[in-house]
Amino acid sequence: MSAATTSLGMVWRDDSPDGNQGRYKRALAQFDLSLSYRLHRRASLFIQGRNIFNQPVLWYDTPPGLTEGTNSVVTRMQEYGANWVFGVKGTF
């Protein structure tokens, strides 16, 4: 008896301040994926993916004297790519 399961999750964060006046992180949506296939009742194969579309985290700075978010520029970018895990799960 084999069975497959799939799930897709999303993490969303709105624009958020980053401690200093005028500095903030841009809104972000990242997607996670999980697939598993049961070989029999005691073993299954699985694949898990985090940030599967490789969305970077961006920090913006607003020039002094302007309203936050006006004429802002990217000052930092964190891009670590998609993370994948493949494996076999056993129950004993």
C-alpha positions as CSV (number, residue, x, y, z in Angstrom):
1,M,0.0,0.0,0.0
2,S,1.7,3.2,-1.1
3,A,0.4,6.8,-0.6
4,A,1.7,10.2,-1.5
5,T,1.2,13.4,0.4
6,T,2.0,17.0,-0.6
7,S,1.8,20.3,1.2
8,L,2.6,23.9,0.2
9,G,3.1,26.6,2.8
10,M,3.7,30.4,2.5
11,V,5.3,32.8,4.9
12,W,4.4,36.4,4.4
13,R,5.8,39.5,6.2
14,D,4.8,43.1,5.5
15,D,7.2,46.0,5.3
16,S,8.8,46.1,8.8
17,P,11.1,48.7,10.5
18,D,14.7,47.5,11.2
19,G,15.7,49.6,14.3
20,N,17.1,52.7,12.6
21,Q,15.0,55.6,11.4
22,G,14.4,55.2,7.7
23,R,15.7,51.6,7.5
24,Y,13.2,48.8,6.9
25,K,12.8,45.3,5.4
26,R,10.6,45.1,2.3
27,A,7.5,42.9,2.3
28,L,8.3,39.3,1.6
29,A,6.5,36.1,0.6
30,Q,8.4,32.8,0.7
31,F,7.0,29.4,-0.3
32,D,7.8,26.0,1.3
33,L,7.1,22.6,-0.3
34,S,6.9,19.1,1.2
35,L,6.3,15.8,-0.6
36,S,6.3,12.3,0.8
37,Y,5.7,8.9,-0.7
38,R,5.0,5.9,1.5
39,L,6.7,2.7,0.2
40,H,5.0,0.5,2.8
41,R,3.8,1.0,6.3
42,R,7.3,1.3,7.8
43,A,9.2,3.3,5.2
44,S,8.7,6.4,3.1
45,L,10.7,8.8,0.9
46,F,10.5,12.5,1.3
47,I,11.5,15.8,-0.2
48,Q,11.3,19.2,1.6
49,G,12.0,22.6,0.1
50,R,12.3,25.9,1.8
51,N,12.1,29.3,-0.1
52,I,11.6,27.3,-3.3
53,F,11.4,30.4,-5.5
54,N,14.6,31.9,-4.0
55,Q,13.1,35.2,-2.8
56,P,15.8,37.4,-1.3
57,V,15.4,39.5,1.9
58,L,15.9,43.2,1.0
59,W,16.7,46.1,3.4
60,Y,16.0,49.6,2.3
61,D,17.2,53.0,3.6
62,T,15.3,56.3,3.1
63,P,17.4,59.4,2.7
64,P,17.4,61.8,5.7
65,G,14.5,64.3,5.8
66,L,12.1,62.2,3.7
67,T,9.1,60.2,4.8
68,E,10.1,56.6,5.3
69,G,9.7,54.6,2.1
70,T,10.1,57.7,-0.2
71,N,13.0,57.4,-2.6
72,S,14.4,54.5,-0.7
73,V,17.3,52.4,-2.0
74,V,18.4,48.9,-1.4
75,T,21.3,48.8,1.1
76,R,21.5,45.1,1.9
77,M,20.3,41.9,0.2
78,Q,20.3,38.5,1.8
79,E,20.0,35.7,-0.8
80,Y,20.7,32.2,0.4
81,G,18.7,30.3,-2.3
82,A,16.3,27.5,-2.0
83,N,17.1,24.8,0.6
84,W,16.3,21.2,-0.2
85,V,16.3,18.1,1.9
86,F,15.9,14.6,0.5
87,G,15.6,11.5,2.6
88,V,14.2,8.1,3.7
89,K,12.1,7.8,6.8
90,G,11.7,4.5,8.7
91,T,9.6,3.5,11.6
92,F,10.8,0.6,13.7
